[in-house]
């Protein structure tokens, strides 16, 4: 006979999941702003509805919490990539949509950019602990490979484009607009954060990638 979950048990499970997500939300902001070494479990606990002991119970410690934050951040960006396969679009339109969506995601999630920057300061010490990250990355590359192949077949794109290089170039151009926003804005007296400036830069990045891939 199958066991059923009591209302009390279901409520406890819901509360536990909400607590876990609350911890991850606060920890994401802390690690993005201060890095692994600068973030403190005590400060994260003070800003959540959880105790320090509860954080250790869920995540095993600061490094475990940091890895959970990284995993959620990378999963979210890869789900964004996977949610729209763009098979209904012409190859050039599909590629431009990929670039635009990537630019928008980076701009709307600056915490992801800062987490990636912090993990690179650590020389990728923890990213290898994220389950399935290489498989999810391969799916992104295969998606680009398919767009490129369709573009080659209809005469829009060159044949010599490596989809990994393409992904790297798209990421680099979209990443820079967030990672270097403040220093570039000050050094060159150029606004990089207003809606007008973002729209202009977004179109520039899309056009650069599109032109690079064209025959």
C-alpha positions, 0 to 999 in steps of 0.5 A: 500500500502506497504511503501518503504524505500528511498535510503537516509533512507536506507543509514542513517540506515546503517550508524547508524548500523555501528556507533553502531557496532563501539561503541560496538567494542571500548567499548568491548576493554575498558571494557575488559581492564578496567572493568565497573568501570575503563572504561570511556564514554569520552574515548570510544567516542574519539576512535569511530566515535560517540559523547558521546551524541550519545552513550547515545542515543544508549545505555542509559549510561555506564551500558547500554553499558556494558550490550550490550557488554556482550550480544554480547560477550555471544551471539557470543560464544553461536552461535559458539557452535550452528553452529556445531551440529556434528551429522555426527561425532562419539561421541568421535570425536564430543566431541574432536571437541567441546573441540578444538573449545572451546579452539580455541575460548577462545584463539582467543577472550581473550576479552571474557575471560576478560569480564567474569572475570570482570563480576565475580568481580561484582558477576554477577550483569549484566549478568542476564540482558542479554535476553535469556542467560539461554536458549542459555546455555541450548542448549549448555548443550543439545548438550553435553547431546546428544553427551554423550548419543550417546557415552554411546550407542556405548560403548565409554563413561561412563553413569554417566557424568553430561553434565553441569559438563562436560561443566564447566570442558571444559570451565575451562580448556580452560579459564585458558589458557587465564586468567592465561597466564601471571602469569603462564608463569612468575611463572613457566617459561613456554611459554603459547602463542607461536603456539607450546605451544598452540598446545601442551596445546590444545591437552592436554586439549582435551585428558584430557576431552576425557579420563575423559569421557571414559568407 
